[in-house]
Amino acid sequence: METAKEILLVYGRIITILPFLLMVTLYMGKRSIGEMPVFDFLIIITLGAVVGADIADPKIEHLHTAFAVLAIALLQRLTSKIMIKSRTLGRLITFEPTIVIKDGTFIVGNLKRIRYSIDNILQMLREKDVFNVGDVEMAFIEANGNLTVYKKPDKMEVTAEDLGIQKSRGGFSYPVIVDGKIYASVLRQLHISESWLIDQLKERGIEQIGAVFFASVNQQHELHVSLQNDMTKVEPDILH
């Protein structure tokens, strides 16, 4: 009789805690599910451990578990907001993207630093339908561990824009301003001066660097800019 009572209690906990966990996960947002950087990965593991212990052990106070889940969700949400406002903190609790292939050549030092083997990278390339490393102009391991590949122009699929036109190198754009901060080292590598960048911004009516949320330059020195106060709404909404 006591065993049956405990089983019913466990079932009751499952029925109540899982919908609550779903609501909490939706509250934390798409980022915690889609990107899974290091901090969010730890949050998900902790949530699983807390909820699992609550379901498996009827002696644990059910209400305490609910408050623990809510506190973890609030911590994740708060940390996400702080990371958006402070890129310095964001870099401290997650990984930076790492270049692993450039101009068809493996960057061996970077592979060793992030402890990825060549076999790992080759498998990830095949999953993106890339079977020849020589076809890759640039490849990154992102903060979430996924591989992003930028193919050489002559290996990309032809679009209507490209018909009859031979692609030139240098379509890849490099971030030069992120959240109002100029990346001087990137400018030097692109052989661009900071004064050139400021002049280009002024031609677009942008007087303050702080007004720029993101700016990138490709090897043809073509500038792309997104402003901090750009609240353009994408319509129509994409629904599921």
Secondary structure, DSSP 8 states (H G I E B T S, - for coil): -HHHHHHHHHHHHHHHHHHHHHHHHHHH-HHHHHT--HHHHHHHHHHHHHHHHHHH-TTS-HHHHHHHHHHHHHHHHHHHHHHHH-HHHHHHSS---EEEEETTEE-HHHHHHHT--HHHHHHHHHHTT---GGGEEEEEE-TTS-EEEEE-GGGS---GGGTT----S---EEEEEETTEE-HHHHHHTT--HHHHHHHHHHTT---GGGEEEEEEETT--EEEEETT-----SS----
